[in-house]
Amino acid sequence: MVGSHFIEIAANRCAAAGITDPRATGLKVDRFDPIDLRDAARTRELTARSPETTIVNFAAMTDVDAVEQERPVESTAPSGSAWSVNALAAGAIAEGARSSGKYLVHVSTDFVFDGSEGPYDESAPRAPFSERLSWYGWTKSEGERRVVAADPTAAVLRISYPFRASFPGKVDFARRIVRSYRGGTLPPLYVDQQISPTWVPDVSAALAGLLARRPAGVVHVASPGLTSPYEFATELIGRIESRPVTLARGSLAGSPRDPRRAPRPRLGGLSTGRAASLGFPLTSWREGIESLVRAEEGFR
Ligand SMILES: NC(=O)c1ccc[n+]([C@@H]2O[C@H](COP(=O)([O-])OP(=O)(O)OC[C@H]3O[C@@H](n4cnc5c(N)ncnc54)[C@H](OP(=O)(O)O)[C@@H]3O)[C@@H](O)[C@H]2O)c1
C-alpha cells in the first residue's frame, strides 16, 4: 500500500524486489527481482549485488491481529513469518546495504511504542518487550534494532495509520471506516486512543527528500496534530455525507482485552520535529481527509 505509491511517483526510475511483481498491477518498474524475504541469506546477497545505490524496505507482515497469533509462548525462541520478515530480513537488508555502500531507508511504525506516554519523538526509546506491546510491534522494533546495528548510516522512517486515495489493493485505516459505516457494521470507536494518521503522499515526498540528502537515524512522518479513531471517523463520515454525523463512542481503556486482537498503543502518535526541520510536507489528518474525499468522488 505505501510502497506502491512511491513506485507510482518514481515510475520507471526504480526497480522492485519481493514476491509479487508490481507490474502485474500496472505499476512501472525498471526491473523486478523475485525474493522471499524469509530467506535471510538470499535477501542479504540480493541487496548487496543489486546495481541500485539506494534501497527502501517497505516490506513487512502488517496484519497486526494475524501476526499476534505468532507470539511465542513463554520462553520459546521467536519464530514465524513476521519474525523472519519484520526482524531478520530487515537486518539482512541492512547488512547487504552496508557491505555494498548503499543508502538504506527502513520503513517502520509507531507500534514500536507501547502507548503509555505518547506522542513520541524520534529520540524516545522503543518499548521493551511486554504484554502491552503487540508481537507485530516487537518484530518491527527488533527489525529497527538490527538495521541500526548493521548499518549506522541507514534511516528509519516511522509512519502511523497510513491512509491514501485510490488504492484497490488493501483496505487502509480510512477506507475500513467507510466500508463498515456503509455496511452498518461500524463498531464503537475509541475516544481515548491517541493517534497521528499519516497521509501516504507525505511518505513518498519524505522518501524523495531522504534519498536526495541521505541523513541517518530516525524520522517520523505523520499528522502534526493528534486525533482519536472516533474523531477521525466522525470527520471522515461527516465530510462524505456532507452533514454532521454522530457515531458510537468506545473506550480502549474501558474495553476488556480481546484475546483475538493485538494490543494497540493507547497514548500513541508520533511527533514530527525532525521531518519539519528537514522541510518535508506534513499533512494534518483533517487535510488528509479533505484530499481523500476530494480524490474519491465515488465516496459520495
Ligand atoms: N499499514 C499500516 O497501518 C502501517 C502502519 C505503520 C507502519 N507501517 C509500515 O509501513 C510499511 C508498509 O506497510 P503497508 O501497509 O504498505 O504494507 P502492505 O500493503 O501489507 O505491504 C507489505 C508488502 O510486504 C511484502 N512482503 C510481505 N512478506 C514478504 C516476504 N516474505 N517476502 C517478500 N515480500 C514480502 C508484501 O508482498 P506481497 O504483496 O507479495 O504479499 C507487500 O508488498 C511496513 O514496513 C509497515 O510495517 C504500516
The ligand as a MOL file (V3000), in Angstrom:
LIG
                    3D

  0  0  0     0  0            999 V3000
M  V30 BEGIN CTAB
M  V30 COUNTS 48 52 0 0 0
M  V30 BEGIN ATOM
M  V30 1 N -0.4370 -0.3660 7.2820 0
M  V30 2 C -0.2350 0.2310 8.4240 0
M  V30 3 O -1.1860 0.5130 9.1790 0
M  V30 4 C 1.1780 0.6330 8.8430 0
M  V30 5 C 1.3290 1.4760 9.9530 0
M  V30 6 C 2.6050 1.9060 10.3260 0
M  V30 7 C 3.7090 1.4320 9.6310 0
M  V30 8 N 3.5460 0.5740 8.5770 0 CHG=1
M  V30 9 C 4.7600 0.0660 7.9190 0
M  V30 10 O 4.7870 0.5660 6.5850 0
M  V30 11 C 5.3710 -0.4030 5.7180 0
M  V30 12 C 4.4360 -0.6620 4.5690 0
M  V30 13 O 3.1840 -1.0850 5.0650 0
M  V30 14 P 1.9460 -1.3780 4.0930 0
M  V30 15 O 0.6990 -1.1240 4.8670 0
M  V30 16 O 2.1840 -0.7040 2.7890 0 CHG=-1
M  V30 17 O 2.0980 -2.9410 3.9230 0
M  V30 18 P 1.4030 -3.9380 2.8900 0
M  V30 19 O 0.4440 -3.2310 1.9950 0
M  V30 20 O 0.9100 -5.0810 3.7160 0
M  V30 21 O 2.6230 -4.3990 2.0290 0
M  V30 22 C 3.6280 -5.1930 2.5980 0
M  V30 23 C 4.4970 -5.7060 1.4810 0
M  V30 24 O 5.4500 -6.6210 2.0720 0
M  V30 25 C 5.5880 -7.6950 1.1900 0
M  V30 26 N 6.0050 -8.9120 1.8660 0
M  V30 27 C 5.4300 -9.4790 2.9490 0
M  V30 28 N 6.0670 -10.6480 3.2340 0
M  V30 29 C 7.0450 -10.7910 2.3140 0
M  V30 30 C 8.0220 -11.7950 2.0670 0
M  V30 31 N 8.1270 -12.9010 2.8130 0
M  V30 32 N 8.8710 -11.6100 1.0460 0
M  V30 33 C 8.7730 -10.5170 0.2360 0
M  V30 34 N 7.8650 -9.5410 0.4090 0
M  V30 35 C 7.0060 -9.6880 1.4350 0
M  V30 36 C 4.1960 -7.8920 0.5880 0
M  V30 37 O 4.3290 -8.5850 -0.6110 0
M  V30 38 P 3.0660 -9.2780 -1.3540 0
M  V30 39 O 2.2720 -8.1250 -1.8730 0
M  V30 40 O 3.6760 -10.0810 -2.4230 0
M  V30 41 O 2.3810 -10.0820 -0.3050 0
M  V30 42 C 3.7240 -6.4620 0.4060 0
M  V30 43 O 4.1160 -5.9800 -0.8560 0
M  V30 44 C 5.6670 -1.6300 6.5970 0
M  V30 45 O 7.0030 -1.5780 6.9950 0
M  V30 46 C 4.7740 -1.4350 7.7880 0
M  V30 47 O 5.3210 -2.0600 8.9380 0
M  V30 48 C 2.3030 0.1990 8.1440 0
M  V30 END ATOM
M  V30 BEGIN BOND
M  V30 1 1 1 2
M  V30 2 2 2 3
M  V30 3 1 2 4
M  V30 4 1 4 5
M  V30 5 2 4 48
M  V30 6 2 5 6
M  V30 7 1 6 7
M  V30 8 2 7 8
M  V30 9 1 8 9
M  V30 10 1 8 48
M  V30 11 1 9 10
M  V30 12 1 9 46
M  V30 13 1 10 11
M  V30 14 1 11 12
M  V30 15 1 11 44
M  V30 16 1 12 13
M  V30 17 1 13 14
M  V30 18 2 14 15
M  V30 19 1 14 16
M  V30 20 1 14 17
M  V30 21 1 17 18
M  V30 22 2 18 19
M  V30 23 1 18 20
M  V30 24 1 18 21
M  V30 25 1 21 22
M  V30 26 1 22 23
M  V30 27 1 23 24
M  V30 28 1 23 42
M  V30 29 1 24 25
M  V30 30 1 25 26
M  V30 31 1 25 36
M  V30 32 1 26 27
M  V30 33 1 26 35
M  V30 34 2 27 28
M  V30 35 1 28 29
M  V30 36 1 29 30
M  V30 37 2 29 35
M  V30 38 1 30 31
M  V30 39 2 30 32
M  V30 40 1 32 33
M  V30 41 2 33 34
M  V30 42 1 34 35
M  V30 43 1 36 37
M  V30 44 1 36 42
M  V30 45 1 37 38
M  V30 46 2 38 39
M  V30 47 1 38 40
M  V30 48 1 38 41
M  V30 49 1 42 43
M  V30 50 1 44 45
M  V30 51 1 44 46
M  V30 52 1 46 47
M  V30 END BOND
M  V30 END CTAB
M  END
